Amino acid sequence: MARWPAPGRCKQRLSRGLGPLRAARIQQMLTAHTLAVASQLQGVEVVVAMDGLGPRAARRCFGARGCPRWVAQGSGSLGVRMQRQINRAKREGAQAVVLIGSDLPQLERADLAAGFAFLGAAGDGCDLVLGPAADGGYWLIGLHQAQPGLLAGIPWGSDRVMGCTLERAAGLGLDVGVLATRSDLDWPRDLLPWR
């Protein structure tokens, strides 16, 4: 899940402190990093769900990075857009679906492999895997089956995202695996460890 790295169209919170051009450059580097890491996984189709990008620009952008497939995120809250991607992947026959953000400078191949390992083969692993973010959200969500009620009504952008999702998962009777906590880049202060 990514936003087109254009000034004023991405990383709004980061833009407030750094300006829209620098924030867009950072988004571009983070998206490239995410694609490079995800492309290291064997037997996994990488699909970029992009927001704010038309078909021609997407082909130019992602074709050059070796990512042959992209889809539009569509409209709605983050939960609606993520559910749309899960539903699309399941309709296309995916055994498991793992969604990640594109703002994780620490992301490594092992993180994604661990997400798929938690899910295991259909019926053998967890129903849901989450990678918690230090800000109270999560940087990864993975499922075997679409769970329509899981992502509805979550207070996206707040420090309660992870907690609310875990409560919802418990209510749905889902077995949950939790990965290591990672820090994403949302605010200028989040850049301090990377300077």
Secondary structure, DSSP 4 states (H G I P E B T S, - for coil): -EE---TTTS-HHHHHHH-HHHHHHHHHHHHHHHHHHHTTSTT----EEEES--HHHHHHHHHTTT---EEE--SS-HHHHHHHHHHHHHHTT-S-EEEE-S--TT--HHHHHHHHHHH-STTTS-SEEEEEBTTSSEEEEEESS--TTTSTT--TTSTTHHHHHHHHHHHTT--EEE---B----SGGGGGGG-
